[in-house]
Amino acid sequence: MQDILSIGGVLVTELKDKYQTPLYVMDESKIRANCNLMLTSFKHPNVSTEVIYASKAFLNLAMCQLIHQEGLSLDVVSGGELYTAVKALFPMDKVYMHGNNKSIDELYMALEYKVGRIVIDNPDEFKRLQTLVKEDYKPHLLLRINPGIEAHTHEYIKTTNHTSKFGMSIFSPETLDLIQAITSDSRFSFQGFHTHIGSQIFEENAFIETATEILKYCQMIQSKIGLMIHEINLGGGFGATYTSEDHPFDLNVFFPRLLDHIYQLSQSLNIKTPKVMIEPGRGVVAEAGYTLYTISGTKTTFGGKNYVFVDGSMADHIRTALYQAKYHAVIGNRLNSACVTQYTVTGKACESGDIIIKDIKLPNPLANDLLVVYSTGAYHYSMSSNYNRLLKPAVVFVKDGQSRLVVKRETYQDLLRNDLELGR
Ligand SMILES: Cc1ncc(COP(=O)(O)O)c(C=O)c1O
């Protein structure tokens, strides 16, 4: 086996020489293949469908343009994500504006740019929107509902238990009141429901049950107030592989099954089969991403714990601290060296929780070795921070043996760009 790892046909040692570390590397062909898989498998002869990329997973101008080229729509959740889409010339009618707490400014932006759908979270937000809407554009709305499905995933990435901050419970009478308030205001066009039950889900049944509950809710709404639901958006959450413990289900098999279930159930409930959307983020980018770090050294503590120190930190890799997420990594310049010692990989941040990988067997690292962490394409660059005034890494796309910079590494000048002197 070759001793040096290559990603998208480019040796990691070349990437390090050209762009330095820490470095986020995205395999462009993998992202495109994942987009294609979602589009081609999320299809059914009797159900109209749409695939929306959840940009919170990983977004910048180049990524936005790639998503447009691949034919997916875009989920944005903030003014910043929407602004990125605007600057990337993403078609606004394919943008879904989400968020449980959109500010007046963000709602105003959504109206100004005439986004395709605004997803309402709660009655207060709808009232805010009512004060802003003008005559030149009739917003199409979805309502985020919460079907109370328990997805078995980390507490922080579950979104539909009864205490979740997201959306309106299908069990609450307030939800029906809100639907009636929306549909009785002729300045809006109500299209249907959105939900998102959580992230990194490996149980097909959680999605099937969600679809079932939503369709039953559609039937209840139809029989109670005579309202036909045109669209249901089932959100994202499809699991990705981080380590050998993860076993995502096959979307090629599952999506047609899910859509067929929706078709059959809507027939038997005697309601119109709605258009169905999904909103994957992680499923599109997680496994396409790698983080390259330079190893500076190791340390064995008095208590016998072995650390590997790398030139990044929780500022560019927060998911281990946040969700106890697990990762696989290799020494990318010495693939053939035997993994002999158990290490904890840590970085430069002044926190004991600054852990990149808690326990991993690696070859004994040498100074300047290159640690490559796998599956860092989702919620890494997008969750990175400047804690400890650390600089955010560059992002590089690799494909067919070529690399190109899509986000520059931050500089110390960037860190100060918004700072003002105290003066006298
Ligand atoms: C509303 C919504 N849609 C889609 C997603 C994407 O989820 P995932 O990246 O797990 O596919 C999220 C993630 O938090 C979300 O909140």
Ligand as a Chemical Component Dictionary entry (heavy atoms), coordinates in Angstrom:
data_LIG
# 
_chem_comp.id                   LIG 
_chem_comp.type                 NON-POLYMER 
_chem_comp.pdbx_formal_charge   0 
_chem_comp.three_letter_code    LIG 
# 
loop_
_chem_comp_atom.comp_id 
_chem_comp_atom.atom_id 
_chem_comp_atom.alt_atom_id 
_chem_comp_atom.type_symbol 
_chem_comp_atom.charge 
_chem_comp_atom.model_Cartn_x 
_chem_comp_atom.model_Cartn_y 
_chem_comp_atom.model_Cartn_z 
_chem_comp_atom.pdbx_ordinal 
LIG C1 C1 C 0 -34.147 22.217 9.982  1  
LIG C2 C2 C 0 -32.991 21.353 9.661  2  
LIG N1 N1 N 0 -32.942 20.750 8.457  3  
LIG C3 C3 C 0 -31.893 19.978 8.108  4  
LIG C4 C4 C 0 -30.839 19.774 8.974  5  
LIG C5 C5 C 0 -29.702 18.922 8.519  6  
LIG O1 O1 O 0 -29.480 17.837 9.313  7  
LIG P1 P1 P 0 -28.349 16.782 8.921  8  
LIG O2 O2 O 0 -27.104 17.558 8.707  9  
LIG O3 O3 O 0 -28.270 15.874 10.070 10 
LIG O4 O4 O 0 -28.817 16.093 7.666  11 
LIG C6 C6 C 0 -30.859 20.363 10.246 12 
LIG C7 C7 C 0 -29.757 20.141 11.185 13 
LIG O5 O5 O 0 -29.713 20.585 12.297 14 
LIG C8 C8 C 0 -31.972 21.187 10.598 15 
LIG O6 O6 O 0 -32.031 21.783 11.790 16 
# 
loop_
_chem_comp_bond.comp_id 
_chem_comp_bond.atom_id_1 
_chem_comp_bond.atom_id_2 
_chem_comp_bond.value_order 
_chem_comp_bond.pdbx_ordinal 
LIG C1 C2 SING 1  
LIG C2 N1 SING 2  
LIG C2 C8 DOUB 3  
LIG N1 C3 DOUB 4  
LIG C3 C4 SING 5  
LIG C4 C5 SING 6  
LIG C4 C6 DOUB 7  
LIG C5 O1 SING 8  
LIG O1 P1 SING 9  
LIG P1 O2 DOUB 10 
LIG P1 O3 SING 11 
LIG P1 O4 SING 12 
LIG C6 C7 SING 13 
LIG C6 C8 SING 14 
LIG C7 O5 DOUB 15 
LIG C8 O6 SING 16 
# 
